[in-house]
Amino acid sequence: MAETDGQNALESNTTSNGSDFKDPLISGLDHTEDGELESLSLDASGHSYTTVSRSSSLIANLSRYDDLGDDDTKDLFVLVDDPEKHTSTMESYVTFRISTKTTRSEFDDSEYHVRRRYNDFLWLRQRLEEGYPTHLVPPLPEKHSLRRLDRFSPEFLRVRQTALQKFLTRLADHPVLSFDKNFQVFLTAKAWEFNAHKKQGSGIISRMTDSIHNMSASYMMKNRSPEFTILYEYVQSFAEKLGVLDRIAQRVSKEQSDYLLEMCEWGPIYTLWSNSEDQLSNPLLAMSHAVDLSCQALQELVEATEDNFIQPIREYILYTDAIKAVLRKRDAIQMEYDTTIAELNKQKDNKEKVKISDQTYSIGAFLGKDPEDVKQHKQEKLEEQIENLTKQMEQLNDRTVIADTDLRVDMERWHKNMRKDMKELLMDTADRQVQYYEKCLKAWENAIRNIQGKEVSPEIQGQVDMDTKDSQESIQESSDKSSSS
């Protein structure tokens, strides 16, 4: 649905602007006829020409995108497991074992085993965002987001481990982020080495300044490319749809949990009733067992829905926040570029005005300087400013081209992964529903056969016989107690 909205927005934008725009999520990179990346205009007057972006971090590793998901070509594997609780005088926390296997030459060994806590993952993601501001860094699970569970409970740790595993797997598969030095240190450094490395980095003030600058750039942006406007609208619509899915799934899960509690109280009623009805003992116990099997199937469904549907949906909601953050950083770069072009044009106009101006009544002339010398000095000063602004514009042009390239390719990769994940998510959800109803159907069909006195499956009959035996033993114990009293 979100994808259709994005295509509709694309078609309307194409019509209104009179030019063809490609879907930013599936278009990939734009290439010239020679296969080179096309840059933005370097000409402040409005005339454009083509240059080659020389320093994009994606160019060298771009071919890796063609091998997405191919385990035969992967050279870095990361496993998260073995959560372990640590208690000190100041705090209690959990670490996870990170096992790494690689054939990359950048690593000294082929296998590593280290332990990291959640805060270490936060540090890694922060450093990656700072080092690669226009790349899409995968999100981490929120620190306290799992149904108010005890953060040391097995259920919480299992869900947290799965989310951290997904985070590191996405990083290991990324053609740029996986080569980051901080990522390598995270995977390989011993505890004391890692703690020493963590102390190196930018302060919180600089991070807050960058964040404020990026947010203000998004609000002030007037000439954002239609391609990235469509992208932002698509991501916004996608996030809204996921939010609705998340809220409905939570309501359904709560209703199922409430239903499960009622079912768990329903089954024992038949068992207790069978103790006083010898002629109805087997049918009542068959009903009780069918209810128990239905409860078990529903319990499995509720747990699987939380782990395999709700949590993945929330991860992609966090992903949309990460995409918006990268778009804001990209807008900040473009705004700086546009501002530099505007200032360059202004200084060029000033230079032309000085050429035809009369400096007889200028401040310099009043101070006794020759008017021609004053004019010459102003022209030289403006020429110096124009030269500096031109160099600055060229640098910002490269930064803007790199930012656009990085974002396009990462979004193409994200969109490919998203489609694959969503298909698997929906298929698994449908399959779980089918399995749940099949289990319930089988349990109740066997209950009907038992009530009718027909042959039932051996496992069901065995369970019913066991329940009957337990019921008879319970009656005998009650009788013995009454006799002794």
DRENNUVO-323075 format. One line per field, with one value per residue (C-alpha): residue in one letter; chain; x, y, z. Coordinates in pm, 1 decimal, m for minus. Example, Ala and Ser with C-alpha at 12.3 -4.5 7.8 and 13.67 -1.06 7.14 Angstrom:
code (A,S)
unit (A,A)
X (1230.0,1367.0)
Y (m450.0,m106.0)
Z (780.0,714.0)
END
This chain:
code (M,A,E,T,D,G,Q,N,A,L,E,S,N,T,T,S,N,G,S,D,F,K,D,P,L,I,S,G,L,D,H,T,E,D,G,E,L,E,S,L,S,L,D,A,S,G,H,S,Y,T,T,V,S,R,S,S,S,L,I,A,N,L,S,R,Y,D,D,L,G,D,D,D,T,K,D,L,F,V,L,V,D,D,P,E,K,H,T,S,T,M,E,S,Y,V,T,F,R,I,S,T,K,T,T,R,S,E,F,D,D,S,E,Y,H,V,R,R,R,Y,N,D,F,L,W,L,R,Q,R,L,E,E,G,Y,P,T,H,L,V,P,P,L,P,E,K,H,S,L,R,R,L,D,R,F,S,P,E,F,L,R,V,R,Q,T,A,L,Q,K,F,L,T,R,L,A,D,H,P,V,L,S,F,D,K,N,F,Q,V,F,L,T,A,K,A,W,E,F,N,A,H,K,K,Q,G,S,G,I,I,S,R,M,T,D,S,I,H,N,M,S,A,S,Y,M,M,K,N,R,S,P,E,F,T,I,L,Y,E,Y,V,Q,S,F,A,E,K,L,G,V,L,D,R,I,A,Q,R,V,S,K,E,Q,S,D,Y,L,L,E,M,C,E,W,G,P,I,Y,T,L,W,S,N,S,E,D,Q,L,S,N,P,L,L,A,M,S,H,A,V,D,L,S,C,Q,A,L,Q,E,L,V,E,A,T,E,D,N,F,I,Q,P,I,R,E,Y,I,L,Y,T,D,A,I,K,A,V,L,R,K,R,D,A,I,Q,M,E,Y,D,T,T,I,A,E,L,N,K,Q,K,D,N,K,E,K,V,K,I,S,D,Q,T,Y,S,I,G,A,F,L,G,K,D,P,E,D,V,K,Q,H,K,Q,E,K,L,E,E,Q,I,E,N,L,T,K,Q,M,E,Q,L,N,D,R,T,V,I,A,D,T,D,L,R,V,D,M,E,R,W,H,K,N,M,R,K,D,M,K,E,L,L,M,D,T,A,D,R,Q,V,Q,Y,Y,E,K,C,L,K,A,W,E,N,A,I,R,N,I,Q,G,K,E,V,S,P,E,I,Q,G,Q,V,D,M,D,T,K,D,S,Q,E,S,I,Q,E,S,S,D,K,S,S,S,S)
unit (A,A,A,A,A,A,A,A,A,A,A,A,A,A,A,A,A,A,A,A,A,A,A,A,A,A,A,A,A,A,A,A,A,A,A,A,A,A,A,A,A,A,A,A,A,A,A,A,A,A,A,A,A,A,A,A,A,A,A,A,A,A,A,A,A,A,A,A,A,A,A,A,A,A,A,A,A,A,A,A,A,A,A,A,A,A,A,A,A,A,A,A,A,A,A,A,A,A,A,A,A,A,A,A,A,A,A,A,A,A,A,A,A,A,A,A,A,A,A,A,A,A,A,A,A,A,A,A,A,A,A,A,A,A,A,A,A,A,A,A,A,A,A,A,A,A,A,A,A,A,A,A,A,A,A,A,A,A,A,A,A,A,A,A,A,A,A,A,A,A,A,A,A,A,A,A,A,A,A,A,A,A,A,A,A,A,A,A,A,A,A,A,A,A,A,A,A,A,A,A,A,A,A,A,A,A,A,A,A,A,A,A,A,A,A,A,A,A,A,A,A,A,A,A,A,A,A,A,A,A,A,A,A,A,A,A,A,A,A,A,A,A,A,A,A,A,A,A,A,A,A,A,A,A,A,A,A,A,A,A,A,A,A,A,A,A,A,A,A,A,A,A,A,A,A,A,A,A,A,A,A,A,A,A,A,A,A,A,A,A,A,A,A,A,A,A,A,A,A,A,A,A,A,A,A,A,A,A,A,A,A,A,A,A,A,A,A,A,A,A,A,A,A,A,A,A,A,A,A,A,A,A,A,A,A,A,A,A,A,A,A,A,A,A,A,A,A,A,A,A,A,A,A,A,A,A,A,A,A,A,A,A,A,A,A,A,A,A,A,A,A,A,A,A,A,A,A,A,A,A,A,A,A,A,A,A,A,A,A,A,A,A,A,A,A,A,A,A,A,A,A,A,A,A,A,A,A,A,A,A,A,A,A,A,A,A,A,A,A,A,A,A,A,A,A,A,A,A,A,A,A,A,A,A,A,A,A,A,A,A,A,A,A,A,A,A,A,A,A,A,A,A,A,A,A,A,A,A,A,A,A,A,A,A,A,A,A,A,A,A,A,A,A,A,A,A,A,A,A,A,A,A,A,A,A)
X (0.0,277.7,457.6,148.1,123.5,484.0,422.4,111.2,307.7,574.7,328.6,163.2,500.1,606.2,293.8,316.5,682.4,681.8,985.7,1043.4,1146.2,1233.0,1112.6,1392.2,1353.9,1401.2,1581.6,1930.4,2215.8,2193.8,2478.4,2599.4,2646.5,3004.6,2895.4,3022.3,2825.2,2676.4,2744.1,2548.8,2610.1,2935.2,2838.8,2683.9,2526.0,2288.8,2465.8,2549.8,2817.0,2923.7,3203.7,3294.4,3252.3,3595.3,3561.0,3228.8,3276.1,3041.4,3227.7,3501.5,3262.0,2959.4,2990.4,2914.0,2550.7,2514.0,2597.2,2336.0,2230.6,2481.7,2652.3,2915.2,3058.2,3029.4,3354.9,3227.8,2992.8,2878.3,2680.2,2515.3,2434.8,2488.0,2339.5,2502.6,2401.1,2666.1,2615.0,2837.7,2800.0,2678.9,2463.0,2343.0,2360.8,2367.2,2638.5,2610.3,2881.6,2981.4,3145.8,3307.5,3447.9,3611.8,3858.3,3926.7,4287.4,4208.6,4164.7,4466.0,4283.6,4001.3,3790.9,3708.9,3493.9,3414.2,3136.7,2943.8,2655.1,2369.0,2542.6,2834.6,2595.7,2464.3,2820.5,2891.4,2582.2,2656.4,3011.5,2885.7,2631.9,2904.6,3149.6,2896.6,2626.1,2473.8,2466.3,2169.0,2283.2,2046.2,1844.3,1883.5,1590.6,1473.6,1620.5,1286.5,1028.4,931.8,593.5,745.4,919.3,1191.7,1508.8,1676.2,1395.5,1468.1,1189.3,1326.4,1683.1,1571.4,1395.1,1682.5,1937.2,1741.0,1729.1,2102.0,2179.4,1982.1,2162.6,2511.7,2414.7,2296.9,2622.8,2833.2,2651.2,2695.3,2969.7,3088.4,2992.6,3136.0,3485.2,3466.6,3748.8,3510.7,3311.0,3628.9,3727.5,3379.2,3412.9,3772.0,3901.4,3941.1,3740.8,4011.5,4113.6,3753.8,3687.4,3998.7,3888.0,3537.4,3680.4,3804.9,3535.9,3340.1,3169.7,2799.0,2802.6,2925.1,2665.8,2386.3,2507.4,2505.1,2158.3,2015.4,2182.7,2035.9,1684.4,1692.0,1817.1,1514.0,1274.0,1456.6,1506.8,1329.7,1490.9,1502.7,1526.5,1187.1,1351.4,1417.8,1083.9,912.5,1140.4,1049.5,676.6,707.3,891.0,639.2,347.4,524.5,584.1,218.2,97.6,337.2,221.2,m140.3,m34.0,157.8,m132.6,m384.4,m149.0,m101.6,m477.2,m531.2,m250.9,m403.6,m746.3,m592.6,m408.1,m732.0,m906.4,m623.2,m676.0,m1045.8,m965.6,m719.0,m999.1,m1246.4,m1059.4,m1028.2,m1408.2,m1460.9,m1195.9,m1356.7,m1700.8,m1580.3,m1498.0,m1867.9,m2005.0,m1882.2,m2094.1,m1973.5,m1612.7,m1456.1,m1653.5,m1582.0,m1213.1,m1207.3,m1351.7,m1097.2,m811.4,m938.0,m948.3,m593.8,m464.4,m639.7,m480.8,m138.3,m183.6,m307.2,m15.1,228.0,44.6,52.8,425.2,507.1,303.6,499.3,840.3,789.7,538.5,515.9,889.8,989.8,723.0,865.8,1215.3,1103.9,931.7,1270.1,1423.8,1198.4,1322.4,1679.6,1598.0,1445.7,1759.3,1979.8,1753.0,1791.7,2170.6,2154.8,1935.2,2187.9,2463.5,2252.4,2142.1,2504.9,2580.0,2286.1,2384.6,2739.1,2612.3,2389.5,2680.6,2904.9,2650.1,2617.0,2991.6,3004.4,2732.1,2923.4,3233.8,3046.2,2904.3,3248.4,3380.7,3137.1,3124.0,3270.6,3483.4,3534.4,3296.7,3394.2,3529.5,3878.0,3875.7,3771.9,4069.5,4301.7,4338.8,4327.4,3974.6,4127.2,4338.7,4026.2,3842.9,4138.1,4159.7,3788.8,3811.2,4106.0,3928.3,3613.7,3818.3,3978.1,3637.2,3501.7,3798.1,3749.9,3375.4,3431.7,3661.8,3413.6,3132.3,3331.8,3394.7,3030.7,2930.1,3137.0,2986.5,2635.3,2696.2,2844.8,2553.1,2298.7,2486.3,2523.8,2158.2,2029.8,2226.5,2150.3,1780.5,1785.3,1943.7,1696.0,1399.6,1519.9,1563.1,1231.5,1037.7,1204.6,1145.7,783.3,703.3,858.2,679.8,337.1,390.5,502.1,203.8,m40.3,128.7,108.6,m263.4,m317.6,m120.1,m312.2,m652.0,m537.5,m430.4,m758.1,m959.2,m779.0,m829.2,m1203.1,m1259.8,m1101.2,m1315.9,m1628.7,m1518.7,m1453.6,m1791.3,m1959.5,m1767.4,m1574.9,m1207.0,m975.8,m607.9,m376.9,m208.1,m542.6,m684.3,m370.3,m398.1,m768.9,m692.6,m424.8,m666.3,m924.3,m671.5,m570.8,m933.8,m1000.9,m695.2,m813.8,m1155.7,m994.4,m774.6,m1075.9,m1262.6,m971.5,m948.3,m1320.2,m1297.5,m1002.5,m1177.1)
Y (0.0,238.3,147.1,233.0,571.2,640.0,557.1,780.3,1067.3,1007.7,1022.9,1341.5,1509.4,1413.9,1567.8,1890.0,1955.3,1856.2,1629.7,1264.1,1172.3,820.0,655.1,735.4,392.9,188.1,411.0,349.3,563.4,797.6,746.2,935.2,762.1,689.3,525.0,810.7,969.0,1305.0,1590.6,1902.7,2230.5,2403.3,2712.4,2973.7,3146.0,2854.8,2671.4,2312.2,2075.6,1728.7,1632.8,1305.6,1264.0,1153.5,1076.6,899.5,615.2,400.4,410.8,166.2,m88.5,m37.5,m379.8,m543.1,m444.4,m693.5,m975.3,m888.4,m1195.3,m1431.5,m1620.7,m1756.7,m1406.2,m1287.5,m1250.1,m1131.2,m1325.9,m1206.1,m1399.2,m1259.7,m1509.7,m1612.7,m1320.3,m1295.0,m1085.1,m883.5,m724.0,m462.7,m226.1,49.9,m127.4,m449.5,m506.5,m776.1,m850.1,m1054.2,m1262.9,m1138.1,m1407.3,m1299.9,m1503.9,m1332.0,m1371.4,m1000.4,m889.8,m593.2,m835.4,m992.0,m1318.6,m1508.7,m1553.4,m1335.4,m1365.2,m1056.9,m947.1,m622.4,m456.1,m254.6,78.9,m41.4,m94.9,257.6,391.9,205.2,337.6,692.9,675.9,537.5,819.6,1075.2,918.7,848.8,1115.2,1045.8,667.3,483.7,326.2,48.6,125.6,m32.0,m147.8,104.1,51.0,1.3,m95.5,m455.9,m456.0,m341.8,m674.6,m727.4,m644.9,m953.5,m1194.5,m1469.9,m1342.5,m987.0,m1107.3,m1337.5,m1053.2,m813.3,m1067.6,m1112.7,m736.3,m691.0,m981.9,m816.5,m485.7,m637.8,m853.2,m547.0,m369.1,m668.7,m683.9,m312.2,m240.4,73.8,58.7,m290.4,m152.2,115.6,113.7,156.1,m146.2,m350.8,m239.6,m326.4,m679.9,m750.8,m537.0,m673.3,m507.1,m269.0,m178.8,m114.7,108.6,312.7,350.2,460.8,759.0,902.0,1093.8,1413.6,1575.0,1607.5,1980.7,1927.0,1653.3,1878.7,2161.2,1931.2,1806.5,2158.5,2261.7,1962.9,2024.8,2393.0,2309.5,2087.7,2364.0,2629.7,2415.2,2572.7,2407.6,2043.5,1812.9,1662.5,1321.7,1361.6,1532.8,1223.2,1007.9,1197.7,1175.7,803.3,737.0,949.1,756.1,424.5,510.8,607.3,276.5,80.0,276.8,175.8,m187.6,m176.3,m32.1,m280.8,m574.8,m475.4,m453.1,m793.8,m942.1,m802.4,m939.6,m1278.9,m1271.6,m1190.9,m1471.5,m1705.3,m1630.4,m1714.6,m2037.2,m2141.6,m2107.3,m2291.6,m2621.1,m2719.6,m2684.2,m2992.9,m3185.3,m3107.0,m3188.7,m3530.9,m3626.8,m3635.6,m3775.8,m4131.4,m4176.0,m3845.4,m3875.5,m3946.6,m3681.0,m3417.6,m3501.6,m3491.9,m3140.3,m3040.9,m3173.1,m2993.9,m2668.6,m2730.6,m2791.5,m2477.4,m2278.6,m2413.4,m2324.3,m1975.4,m1918.0,m2005.9,m1773.3,m1477.8,m1519.5,m1561.7,m1252.5,m1037.6,m1170.0,m1219.9,m952.1,m664.3,m633.4,m636.8,m373.3,m153.2,m199.6,m61.8,230.0,309.8,265.2,539.3,772.3,692.7,771.3,1107.1,1189.2,1118.6,1331.6,1620.9,1589.1,1579.8,1893.1,2071.9,2004.8,2124.4,2436.4,2525.8,2471.1,2689.3,2961.9,2963.7,2995.4,3286.5,3462.1,3398.6,3552.7,3849.9,3914.2,3883.1,4147.4,4369.7,4332.6,4445.2,4741.3,4845.7,4841.6,5109.8,5299.4,5639.4,5628.5,6007.1,6035.1,5709.0,5698.7,5617.8,5922.4,6145.3,6009.2,6129.6,5814.8,5819.5,5712.4,5471.2,5309.5,5271.0,5107.9,4878.5,4774.9,4694.6,4489.6,4287.9,4222.6,4107.2,3886.6,3719.3,3660.6,3521.6,3284.9,3156.5,3116.6,2929.3,2680.2,2644.3,2587.3,2313.7,2137.8,2163.7,2038.1,1725.1,1681.6,1720.0,1472.7,1223.6,1269.1,1214.4,910.8,752.1,807.7,678.7,355.1,293.2,352.4,113.4,m145.1,m69.9,m97.4,m434.5,m563.7,m415.5,m590.2,m919.7,m880.1,m775.3,m1070.7,m1311.2,m1133.9,m1160.9,m1520.3,m1625.7,m1448.2,m1621.0,m1957.2,m1918.0,m1842.9,m2155.0,m2370.0,m2228.9,m2306.7,m2649.5,m2741.0,m2616.7,m2795.8,m3124.0,m3098.1,m3032.2,m3295.5,m3555.0,m3429.8,m3484.6,m3838.6,m3916.3,m3780.7,m3987.5,m4294.7,m4320.6,m4398.2,m4103.8,m4053.3,m4256.4,m3950.5,m3789.5,m4111.9,m4161.2,m3811.6,m3863.0,m4194.6,m4025.5,m3749.3,m4016.8,m4201.6,m3880.5,m3800.6,m4147.5,m4122.1,m3784.8,m3931.4,m4225.3,m3991.0,m3785.8,m4101.9,m4227.3,m3897.1,m3906.9,m4263.9,m4185.4,m3883.6)
Z (0.0,91.6,m226.5,m433.8,m263.0,m349.9,m715.7,m724.5,m575.4,m837.1,m1126.6,m1001.3,m948.8,m1299.3,m1445.1,m1248.6,m1319.9,m1683.1,m1646.6,m1562.3,m1210.0,m1105.7,m787.7,m541.3,m383.2,m698.4,m945.9,m810.8,m933.7,m1227.9,m1472.3,m1773.4,m2106.9,m2007.6,m1683.3,m1466.3,m1184.9,m1277.9,m1036.6,m953.5,m1129.2,m1047.3,m1238.8,m1014.5,m1314.3,m1367.9,m1653.2,m1567.0,m1680.2,m1577.0,m1341.1,m1175.5,m802.2,m684.8,m317.9,m252.5,m8.0,m214.1,m542.6,m448.7,m298.7,m522.8,m685.0,m352.0,m387.0,m669.4,m427.9,m167.8,24.9,m136.4,146.3,m92.4,m137.7,222.3,408.6,748.6,975.3,1317.5,1579.1,1895.0,2171.4,2535.8,2733.9,3076.2,3376.0,3561.8,3901.6,4061.7,4353.9,4123.3,3865.0,3708.2,3335.7,3066.9,2814.2,2497.1,2337.3,1990.4,1777.4,1450.7,1163.5,867.7,584.2,544.7,542.1,769.4,1060.8,1231.2,1305.6,1142.3,1455.8,1758.7,2070.5,2280.0,2515.4,2471.6,2654.5,2506.0,2569.3,2356.2,2065.8,2116.3,2105.8,1782.0,1609.3,1721.9,1585.1,1253.8,1223.3,1291.6,1045.8,767.7,801.6,458.4,493.6,637.4,965.5,1082.4,1396.1,1738.2,1951.2,2206.5,2551.2,2727.6,2468.0,2530.1,2707.6,3036.8,3082.1,3336.4,3145.8,3295.2,3208.6,2952.3,2725.9,2719.6,2658.4,2377.7,2193.6,2262.6,2134.6,1811.4,1752.2,1819.6,1589.1,1310.0,1369.9,1343.1,1044.6,854.3,935.5,833.6,497.3,424.5,165.4,347.8,714.2,755.3,680.3,948.0,1202.4,1497.0,1382.0,1365.3,1715.9,1841.5,1704.2,1805.9,2094.0,2444.2,2720.8,2840.0,2483.4,2386.7,2688.8,2607.8,2245.7,2349.7,2536.8,2207.0,2022.0,1976.9,2272.1,2329.6,2252.2,1896.8,1841.7,1964.9,1739.9,1435.5,1524.2,1556.6,1230.7,1044.4,1178.8,1089.7,740.3,676.4,778.2,573.6,262.9,m33.9,m334.6,m233.8,m533.1,m628.9,m606.7,m234.4,m173.3,m311.7,m99.5,218.5,142.5,73.3,401.0,593.4,444.9,504.1,870.9,920.6,777.5,994.7,1297.7,1229.7,1186.6,1513.7,1711.6,1570.1,1622.6,1986.5,2040.6,1879.0,2087.7,2408.0,2318.1,2246.3,2578.4,2761.2,2572.1,2668.6,3038.4,3006.3,2820.9,3091.2,3348.4,3127.2,3087.0,3456.7,3496.0,3279.1,3470.5,3806.6,3667.7,3547.2,3907.8,3992.5,3664.9,3601.3,3289.0,3140.3,3254.2,2913.7,2720.1,2984.6,2993.7,2612.6,2630.1,2892.6,2680.9,2369.3,2562.8,2692.5,2340.7,2217.6,2501.6,2414.2,2045.5,2134.1,2372.0,2093.7,1854.9,2097.9,2165.9,1796.3,1703.9,1950.3,1843.6,1469.9,1374.9,1622.6,1687.9,1315.2,1244.0,1520.0,1380.6,1045.4,1218.5,1374.0,1027.7,890.0,1165.8,1061.3,697.1,793.9,994.3,691.2,472.5,717.7,700.5,322.2,323.7,547.1,293.2,0.9,188.7,256.4,m113.0,m224.2,22.1,m114.0,m471.8,m372.5,m201.5,m503.9,m739.4,m507.2,m507.6,m888.1,m914.6,m674.7,m888.7,m1199.5,m1010.6,m891.8,m1249.5,m1359.3,m1030.5,m953.7,m638.4,m621.4,m328.3,m156.6,198.2,67.3,m157.9,131.8,325.3,52.0,m161.3,m538.3,m657.1,m913.1,m640.8,m428.0,m719.1,m790.1,m425.1,m411.3,m730.9,m599.1,m272.2,m453.7,m687.5,m385.7,m227.3,m555.3,m585.4,m229.4,m277.0,m602.4,m429.2,m145.7,m394.0,m570.5,m240.6,m140.2,m482.6,m425.2,m78.5,m217.4,m498.4,m252.6,m14.5,m292.5,m422.1,m80.3,4.1,m330.6,m311.6,54.0,m9.9,m303.5,m76.4,204.4,m29.3,m156.6,199.4,307.8,33.5,115.1,490.1,449.0,223.0,473.2,758.8,595.8,483.2,832.1,987.8,754.4,811.4,1191.1,1166.7,955.5,1199.0,1496.4,1348.1,1226.3,1580.8,1725.4,1455.2,1517.2,1894.8,1867.9,1598.9,1827.6,2113.2,1902.6,1814.2,2178.0,2285.2,2012.1,2123.4,1795.6,1751.7,1813.3,1742.4,1973.1,2125.2,2210.8,2352.8,2559.4,2703.2,2779.9,2953.1,3157.6,3258.0,3351.5,3564.3,3738.8,3802.4,3949.8,4170.6,4291.8,4375.4,4558.3,4762.5,4860.9,4960.9,5171.1,5353.3,5428.1,5562.8,5788.9,5930.1)
END
